[in-house]
Amino acid sequence: MAIKILLVILFFAIMIGVGLYSRKQASSVDGFVLGGRKVGPWLTAFAYGTSYFSAVVFIGYAGQFGWKYGLSSTWIGIGNAVIGSLLAWLVLGKRTKQLTQHIDSRTMPDFFGIRFNSENLRIVASVIVFVFLIPYTAGVYKGISTLFEMGFNIPYEYCVISMALLTAFYVILGGYKATAINDFIQGIVMIFGIVVVIAAVLASQGGFTAALNKMAELPADGASDAGGFASLFGPDPWNLLGVVVLTSLGTWGLPQMVGKFYSITDNRAIRRGTIISTLFAFVIAGGCYFLGGFGRLFDSPAIHTADGKIAFDSIVPSMLETLSPALIALVVLLVLSASMSTLASLVLTSSSTMTLDLIYRDKKASSQEAPEGTIDDTVEGNIERRKVIVMRVLIVFFIAISLLIALNPPTFIAQLMGISWGALAGAFLAPFMLGLYWKGVTPAAVWACFIWGVGLTVINMLTDNAIANPINCGAIAMVGGFPVVWIVSLLSPKMDRNIVNNMFKCFKKQ
């Protein structure tokens, strides 16, 4: 216990120290939200990866899908690395950086408002971001606190509140730069931690070969023959594909992920960041799902509820209970690192969106349109400081709401994430990506995709998953957004050609 406490205290001290170190760079809006658009490839790549993978993956997804699909759940991690990291950086990285800097966009709703010349799109997008990031944040709280409770025997409520306070402290102090530096430190902990934990868990089963043979002897649910959990594509390949699509393609439409491309320095940094981010995802995501794939070897009364169901969020913690105190401390730091980085990214994204795209949208527009010289530096500086103050206040507000949900979680972690990712990526992915490449995307098509993504997710949730389970429904929402945008764009009025051409000039610059 002494080792655990010392390590956690050291971890907390480093996070707070980074917040204090970065506070001077968080005095302006660009500094607070984007780190001045001068964040290097290593910090950006680790910020992308650590925002991607949190306790939702390590505790919720690895446990649930490892139990359902066995070792084939490793495909989810591979998909996260190839689709969610490598292709996301190749397809979105450079063009996002160029276009958002050219049109002076700071958030994803801001992008929709400027790119499609619609204030209403900006407003609705910011509301979607704020509302649907809350369940994701609650899922992260729940995952980290479940493991913290196991490792320290501290009541769940105290764990959740402690995580919320620490996150609020260093994000409010240092903004994006503090988040990026802490993400890098946390990423190093995650890489070291996942490798050691996998080795220790396999050793407890007699090594990899022995553990694999044990998995091969287990019959899948409802199957008479053994071997399904050790096969290449597992006992349920179609539902496995739905999870791969949701968790891999979803990052392309999530504001907290795409926002990392806004802040990176230049194209050369994007190329280096692509490699770093992909390798990080292979180790972390591949390792998490590979570890969860052995979950059935650790079946115990602790993972069964009173009504005979499986408590998926308890599977990974039950796998780790047999480890030594030092390794449990390392696991706690691993999940702390993964989750704190994701929490910081979520609350910063939500607060900046509400401030810049709702509260101060009129003042921003008026300052851009005012004649030259009518707004002096002092007034503009005061407006910038007020915006940063409002963002800091909204960080507290957002954390408080998600904290209330985390204290009374409505469902499993994976379902919370499925609802959040399905609505956000279902609404944003297609119009954002196509809006970067195709001049023909129309405002009506963006509206249609917003209605499609949010509507499908909400209807499915209100009808008790009548369309599909939250995971598959999220995947349907994301993929279905592309034909929605394409068809509506062909049938609806086009934007002014001169406005669109002026935006796309940035891609022709050498």
ROTOR-198920 format. One line per 8 residues: their letters; for each residue x, y, z negated of C-alpha. Coordinates in steps of 0.2 Angstrom, whole numbers. Each point is the difference from the previous one (the first is absolute). Last residue first. Example, Ala and Ser with C-alpha at 12.3 -4.5 7.8 and 13.67 -1.06 7.14 Angstrom:
BEGIN
SA> 68,-5,-36  -6,-17,-3
//
This chain:
BEGIN
QKKFCKFM> 18,128,258  -18,7,0  -13,-10,10  -8,-7,-15  -3,17,-8  -10,6,15  -14,-12,-5  -8,14,-11
NNVINRDM> 0,13,14  -8,-13,12  -14,-3,-12  -4,18,-2  1,3,19  -11,-15,4  -14,6,-11  -7,-15,-9
KPSLLSVI> -11,-13,10  -19,-2,-1  -5,-18,-5  -2,-16,10  18,-5,3  5,5,-18  -14,-10,-7  6,-16,9
WVVPFGGV> 18,2,-6  -3,5,-18  -13,-14,-3  12,-13,9  14,5,-11  -10,1,-16  -5,-19,1  18,-5,-5
MAIAGCNI> -1,10,-16  -18,-4,-5  2,-18,4  16,-1,-11  -10,8,-15  -14,-12,2  12,-14,0  7,6,-17
PNAIANDT> -17,5,-8  -8,-17,4  -11,1,15  -16,8,7  -11,-4,-16  14,5,-12  -12,4,-14  -12,11,11
LMNIVTLG> 7,16,-8  18,-4,3  -3,-6,18  -10,16,3  14,11,-7  14,-8,10  -9,0,16  -5,18,-3
VGWIFCAW> 17,6,-4  8,-7,15  -13,3,13  -6,17,-6  18,6,0  3,-8,17  -15,9,7  6,17,-6
VAAPTVGK> 17,-3,8  -9,-5,16  -10,16,-1  16,10,-2  6,-7,16  15,-11,4  6,4,18  17,6,-3
WYLGLMFP> 6,-17,-5  16,-4,-10  -1,8,-17  -19,1,0  -1,-19,4  10,-3,-16  -10,12,-11  -17,-4,8
ALFAGALA> 2,-19,-2  7,-1,-17  -10,13,-9  -18,-7,-4  4,-18,-1  17,4,-8  -9,9,-14  -16,-10,-2
GWSIGMLQ> 9,-17,2  15,5,-11  -11,5,-15  -12,-14,1  13,-13,2  11,7,-13  -14,-1,-13  -4,-18,6
AIFTPPNL> 18,-5,-2  1,6,-18  -15,-10,-5  -17,8,-4  -8,15,-9  14,6,-11  -5,9,-16  16,8,-6
AILLSIAI> 6,0,17  -15,10,6  2,13,-14  19,1,4  -5,4,19  -10,15,-6  14,6,-12  13,-2,13
FFVILVRM> -9,10,12  -3,14,-12  18,1,-6  6,1,18  -13,13,3  8,11,-13  17,-2,9  -7,4,17
VIVKRREI> -9,16,-7  17,6,-7  9,-4,17  -14,10,9  2,14,-12  18,1,3  -2,1,18  -13,14,-1
NGEVTDDI> 12,10,-11  14,-2,13  -12,6,14  -4,15,-11  18,4,-3  6,-4,17  -12,13,8  -16,-4,9
TGEPAEQS> -5,14,13  17,-1,9  -5,-10,15  -19,1,2  -10,-13,-10  -4,-17,9  11,-11,-10  -4,8,-17
SAKKDRYI> -18,-1,4  1,-19,4  10,-4,-16  -12,10,-10  -15,-9,7  8,-17,-3  5,3,-18  -12,-10,-10
LDLTMTSS> -4,-14,13  14,-4,12  15,6,-10  -5,-3,-18  -10,-16,3  13,-8,11  14,5,-11  -9,-8,-15
STLVLSAL> -4,-16,9  17,-3,8  10,4,-16  -12,-11,-10  3,-15,12  19,3,2  3,0,-18  -11,-15,-3
TSMSASLV> 9,-10,13  17,4,-7  -6,-4,-18  -6,-17,6  15,-7,8  12,6,-13  -12,-6,-14  -2,-16,9
LLVVLAIL> 19,-3,1  3,7,-18  -13,-12,-7  9,-14,10  17,5,-7  -7,0,-18  -8,-18,4  18,-5,5
APSLTELM> 8,6,-16  -14,-9,-10  3,-16,9  -13,-6,12  -14,-11,-4  -13,14,0  4,4,18  -11,-12,9
SPVISDFA> -15,5,-12  3,18,5  -1,-5,18  -16,-9,-2  -9,13,-11  -7,11,13  -8,-14,9  -11,-4,-15
IKGDATHI> -7,-17,8  -18,-4,-3  -7,-12,-13  -12,11,-9  11,3,-15  14,6,12  15,-11,5  17,7,2
APSDFLRG> 5,-2,-18  -6,-18,0  16,-5,10  5,-3,18  18,5,3  3,-11,15  -15,8,8  10,16,1
FGGLFYCG> 14,-6,11  -6,11,15  1,15,-12  19,0,1  0,0,19  -13,14,-1  11,11,-10  17,-5,8
GAIVFAFL> -7,4,18  -7,16,-6  16,5,-10  14,-7,11  -8,2,17  -7,17,-5  17,7,-4  8,-6,16
TSIITGRR> -14,9,10  2,16,-10  19,0,2  -1,-3,19  -13,13,3  8,13,-11  16,-1,11  -10,5,15
IARNDTIS> -11,13,-9  16,8,-7  6,2,18  -16,8,5  1,13,-13  -2,5,-19  -15,-11,-7  -14,9,-8
YFKGVMQP> -15,-2,12  5,-19,3  -3,-3,-19  -18,7,2  -5,-16,11  1,-10,-16  -10,11,-12  -12,4,14
LGWTGLST> -4,-19,3  -4,-3,19  16,-9,5  1,-9,-17  -16,-10,4  9,-9,15  9,-11,-13  -11,-3,-15
LVVVGLLN> -16,-1,10  6,-9,15  10,-13,-11  -15,-3,-11  -12,-3,15  13,-12,7  -1,-10,-16  -19,-1,2
WPDPGFLS> 3,-8,17  14,-12,-6  -10,-8,-14  10,-16,-7  17,7,3  9,6,16  16,-9,-1  -5,-14,-13
AFGGADSA> 4,-1,-18  -17,5,-7  -8,-12,12  10,-15,-4  -12,-12,-8  -15,-7,8  -18,0,-7  -3,18,3
GDAPLEAM> -13,10,-10  13,11,-8  17,-4,8  8,-17,-6  16,2,-10  14,-12,4  9,12,11  1,13,-14
KNLAATFG> 9,-13,-10  12,-3,14  3,19,2  4,2,-18  13,-15,0  8,7,16  1,18,-8  7,-5,-16
GQSALVAA> -5,-10,-15  -16,9,-4  7,12,-12  14,3,12  -13,6,13  -6,13,-13  18,6,-4  6,2,18
IVVVIGFI> -16,9,5  2,12,-15  18,4,4  -3,5,18  -16,10,-5  9,10,-13  16,5,10  -11,6,14
MVIGQIFD> -13,9,-12  14,8,-10  8,8,15  -17,6,6  -4,8,-17  16,11,2  -5,4,18  -18,4,-5
NIATAKYG> 6,11,-14  9,11,12  -15,0,12  -12,4,-14  11,14,-7  1,7,17  -19,-1,3  -4,10,-15
GLIVYFAT> 12,3,-14  -9,5,-16  -18,-5,4  7,-17,7  11,-3,-15  -13,3,-13  -16,-7,9  9,-17,3
LLAMSIVC> 5,-1,-19  -17,4,-6  -9,-12,11  11,-14,-4  -2,3,-19  -19,0,2  -1,-16,10  12,-9,-13
YEYPINFG> -10,7,-15  -16,-7,8  7,-17,3  5,-3,-18  19,-3,-3  6,-18,-1  16,6,8  2,-11,16
MEFLTSIG> -18,-6,2  -7,18,-3  13,7,12  -5,-13,13  -19,5,-1  5,18,-1  9,0,16  -14,-8,10
KYVGATYP> -14,10,-8  8,17,3  4,-5,18  -18,-5,3  -6,16,-8  11,10,13  -8,-10,14  -17,3,-7
ILFVFVIV> 4,19,0  8,2,17  -18,-2,8  -8,15,-7  15,13,2  4,-6,17  -18,0,6  -2,17,-7
SAVIRLNE> 15,6,10  -6,-7,16  -17,8,-2  8,17,-2  13,-1,14  -13,-7,12  -11,15,-5  14,12,4
SNFRIGFF> 1,-6,18  13,4,13  4,-19,4  19,1,-4  -3,13,-13  -13,-7,-11  5,-18,3  18,4,-5
DPMTRSDI> -6,10,-16  -9,-16,-5  16,-10,2  10,13,-11  13,13,3  -3,6,18  10,14,8  -5,-3,18
HQTLQKTR> 18,-4,5  4,-9,-16  -15,-11,1  4,-4,18  18,-4,-1  0,-10,-16  -15,-10,5  8,-3,17
KGLVLWAL> 16,-7,-7  -8,-11,-14  -16,-7,8  4,-14,12  18,-5,-6  -3,3,-18  -17,-9,0  8,-14,10
LSGIVANG> 14,-3,-12  -10,3,-16  -18,-7,0  1,-10,15  17,-9,-2  3,1,-19  -19,-1,-5  -2,-14,12
IGIWTSSL> 14,-10,-8  -7,3,-17  -17,-6,6  8,-15,8  6,-5,-17  -18,-4,-4  4,-16,9  8,-7,-16
GYKWGFQG> -17,-2,-8  -15,7,9  -13,3,-14  11,0,-15  14,10,8  -14,12,7  -6,4,-18  16,1,-9
AYGIFVVA> 10,9,13  -14,12,3  -4,5,-17  17,-1,-10  14,4,12  -11,8,13  -11,11,-10  14,2,-13
SFYSTGYA> 8,11,14  7,-2,18  -4,13,13  5,16,-11  17,-9,-3  3,-4,18  -4,18,6  10,8,-14
FATLWPGV> 14,-12,3  0,5,19  -1,19,-4  14,0,-13  11,-10,11  -4,10,16  2,17,-7  -13,12,-7
KRGGLVFG> 1,18,8  -18,4,3  0,12,-14  -3,-14,-12  -16,-3,8  -14,4,-13  9,10,-13  13,7,11
DVSSAQKR> -12,5,14  -12,7,-13  14,10,-9  7,-2,-17  4,-18,1  18,1,3  4,7,-17  -9,-14,-8
SYLGVGIM> 11,-14,7  12,-2,-14  -14,0,-13  -10,-13,10  16,-11,2  3,1,-19  -18,-6,-3  2,-15,11
IAFFLIVL> 17,-4,-8  -6,1,-17  -15,-11,4  12,-14,7  11,2,-15  -15,-2,-12  -5,-15,10  17,-8,-1
LIKIAM> 1,3,-19  -17,-7,-3  2,-16,10  17,-3,-8  -7,3,-18  -14,-12,4
//
